[in-house]
Amino acid sequence: MSFMRGTPHDTPDGIDRLRDALDRAEAIVIGAGAGLSSSAGFTYSGERFERHFHDFREKYGFRDMYSGGFHPFPTPEENWAYWSRYILINRYEDAPLPVYDNLLRVVKDKDYFVLTTNVDHCFQKAGFDKTRLFYTQGDFGLWQCSVPCHQKTYDNEAVVRRMVDEQKDMRVPSGLIPHCPVCGEPMTMNLRADDTFVEDEGWHAAAKRYSDFLNTRRECRTLFLELGTGMNTPSIIKFPFWRMTREWPNAIYACVNLGEAFAPAELGERSLCINGDIGDTLKKLAALLKRATPVDT
């Protein structure tokens, strides 16, 4: 399967074609990547980074949150001072812009399922049905054993909020550093980085629901709607969406992504690309679809 990469593609009348595909769809599979949350205001550099991490930037020199997440801090107290702020603003605070709200208004009356590599919980905060969500790469709101000695995750909100409130001089109190309740080793984020990632019971239940959804919609008029997914992990969303669109008899593939909207040439008229801001596109769609009233920024 070939495709053109480099020059983003804009399908003529793309917004109208996408509206028609949404109206006609009997099932919608949403594939969401980092670009969706970025459009909602969850940016990891610039003013937002400076506002929350200027002290870390001054001390260590990194200039975005993502880079800071890989920094080898000299003590666990400083590591958790950084990560607690990171988790608080990217998991427990609402996104600055109502992009997820407008997406829900577009699909809420449809038979939908969400597959996402995002770990910020924005779908549930916007009101999406949690039984129709599969977070494949983890959740900022969960910790796991760093070994791991067992396949279980732990909610971190209460401790994270204490870490932010009680930290001083870029350090949290030593008594707040999390350790595994089973083996005593340090806890770490439940984020897929290597083969230590914990896939707990909730993860496997969501994976099964997603698989069941696909297995029972193959003959439906299905829209594979890809939002903000790049080429970092294309085997999770992008490549499977292309394959299923090609193989399913009534499927359409739509890609909305500023600067990275492209599709395989083999999909032809069964694909459409919108090279534009996802938030603007969803706001226009919500206005066009009679069942939805868009939320203004």
N, C-alpha and C positions, 0 to 999 in steps of 0.2 A: 504494500500500500504506500503510495507516494504522496507527498504534500510539499507545499512551498513554505519555506521558513525564512524569515528575515523581513519581508514586507508584509505587514498586517493586511488582511483582506476585509473589505467592507462590501457585503452583499447589497446590490441595489434593492431599495425598498425593504431593507432588512427588518426594520421595526414593524412594518406592516405584515411581513411574512411571519415574524415571530408571534405577533398578536394572533394571526390566523392559526398558526400551529398550536398555540395555547388554547384557543377556542375549540379546536378540533380534537385535541388530545384526550384520550381516555385514561392515560397514565402519564405521569411526569417523573423522570428520574433526574434529580438535581445533583450535579457534581460541583462542589464548592472548594475553591482554593484560597490562597492568601490574598489574592487580588480583590476578593469580595469584602473581606474585613478591612483592607486598605482603603477601599472606596467608602466604607462606613466610618473612616476616620481613625482606625487602629493602625496608625503609622508608627514605625519603629526608629525613625530618625528625625532630624530637624527640630522644630520647636518643642514637640512633645517629648522627645528624648532629653533635650536640654532642660526642660522644666522639671523632670523627675530624676535625672541622673547627672546633673552638672558636676556634682562632687566626684562621682566616679570617673567622669570624662577628664576632669582636671588631674586626678591622681594617676589614672592608667592610660589615658590617651585614646581609648576606643570611642567611636563617634556614632554608634547606633546600638540599640538594645540587643539586637541579634548577636553582634560580635561580643558584647559583654557577657552573654550567656555562656560563652565558651572560655571565658577568661579564667585562668587558674589562680583564684584568689588565695592569699596566704593562710587564711584561717577560715574555719567553717562559720564563725560569727560574721565575718565580712561577706562570705558567699551568700548566706541567708539574708543578710541585709539587702543585698542586690536583688536576689530572687524574690523576696517577699514584696518588694515594691513592684517588680516585674509582674508578678502574679496578680497583685491587687488591681493594677490599672488595666491589665489585659484580660482579666477573667471576671473580676467581681464588680468593676465599674461598667456602666453602659457605654456602648459605642456612641461617639459624638453625633453621628448622622443616622437618620432612620432608614438605612438601606435594607436591613433585614426586615423591618416592619413592612416596607413596600413589597418586598419579595413575598412575604406571607399573604399580603392582600391580593397578590396576583395568583397564588396557587391554592389558597385555603379551601376553596370549594372543589378542588380536584383531588384525584387519587394520586398522591405524590409520595416519594421517598427521597431522603437526602443522604448522600454519601459525601463526606467531607474530610479533608486533611487538616482543617483548622482545629485548633485546640482551645479556643477562647470562649466556647459555650454561647456564642451569640444567637444561635438558632433557638435554643431553649429560652433565653432571656426575651426573645421577640415573641414567644408564644407558640412556636412550632410544636407539634405533637412529638413528645420524646420517644414514642414507640416507632416513629418514622424517621429516626436519625441514627446514623452509624458514624461515629467518630473513630476513624481507623488509626489515627496516629497518637491518640491519648487525650489528655485533658489537663490544662493548667491547674485545675481544681483538685487534682489527685496526686498523692504521693504513693511510692512503692518502696519496698526494700531494695537497696542498691545491689544486693548480691545476684539475683533475688533468691531468698530462701523459701518463698512460698508465693503462690499466684493470687495475691489479693492487693487491692488498692484502698487508700484511706483519704477521706475528705480532709482538706487542709484549711478551710476558710477561717475558722476560729483562731488557729495558731498564726496564720499569715497576718491577720489583722493585728494581733498582739505584737508580732515582729515589727510591723510598720510603726505602730504606736510607741513601742518601747525602745527602738534602736537609737543609738547615740554614736556619733563619730563613725558612721558607716559600719556599725557592728550591732548585732542583736545580742541580748543577754544569753549567756551560755546555756542557761536552763531551758531555753526555747528551741535549741537545736534538736531536730527530730531524729529519733533512732527507731529501728525496727522493733516492734513489740515482741517478736518471736526470737530473733537471733541477736539483737542489740547492735547490729551494724547500722551505719548511717542510712537514712532515708534519702531518696532522690525523686526527681520529677517523673511522673508517668508519661513520658514523651518518648516516642520511638526514635532511638538513635543507634541502637545495636541490638544484639540478641538477648540483652537483659530486659527488654521491654516486657512488662507484665500484661498479658491478655487475660483479664479476670472474667468472672462469670457474666458480668454486664456486657463486656466486649463481645464475648461469644454469642450471647443472646441477640445483640444488635446485628452481628454478622449473619446469623441465621435468618432474622427477619428480613434483612436486605436480600439474601439469597432467595428466600421464599417469594418476595415481591417480584423479583426478576423472573423466576420460574413460572409464575402465574400470569405474566403480562406479555409474554412473547408475541402473541397474536393480536394484541391491542394496538390501537393507534398511539404509539408511545413517543414522547418528546424527551430526548436526552439533552438536558439544558446544562451546559458547562459554563460556570461563572468564575473567572479569575484564577484559572488553573494554568500554570506554566509548565515548563519541561523539567522541573526538579525531580518530580516523582510521577512521570507520565504513565507508568504501569498501573497506578492505582485508579485513576479516573479517565484520563484522556484516551489512552490506547483501548481499554475495554469499551468505552463509549463509541469509539470509531468502529470497533469490531462488531458490536451488537447492532449498530445502525446499519451496517452492511449486511448482516445476517438476518435480522428481523424483517419480516415482509412489510410492516407498516410503520417503520421507525423514521424519525427525523432527528438530525443532530443540529444543535444551535450552540455557538460559541460567542460569548460576550466577554471581551477582555481588552482593555486599553493597551495597545502596543503588541499584543500577542494573539490576535484573532486569526486563526487559520484552520483549514480542514483538508483532509485528503481529497485529491482530485477525483478519486474513484466514487466518492459519495455523490458527486454531481448535484442535482437539484434536491437531493435529500439532505442537504446541509445548508446552513446559512451562518454568516459571521458578521458580528457587529464590533468594529474597532472603535470603541468608545467607553466612556466612564460607565461602570455598571450601575452606580447609583442613579445617574441621569436616565439611563435606559429603563431601569425598573420604575422610576417615577413616571416616565412617559407611558409605559405599558399599563401601569395602574390607572392612569387617566383615561387610556383608550378602552380598557376593559370595563364594561358596565358594572360588574359586580364589585369593583374595587375603587376606593377613594384614596388617593395618594397622601402620604404624610409629607409636609413641607420640611425642608431643612431648617 
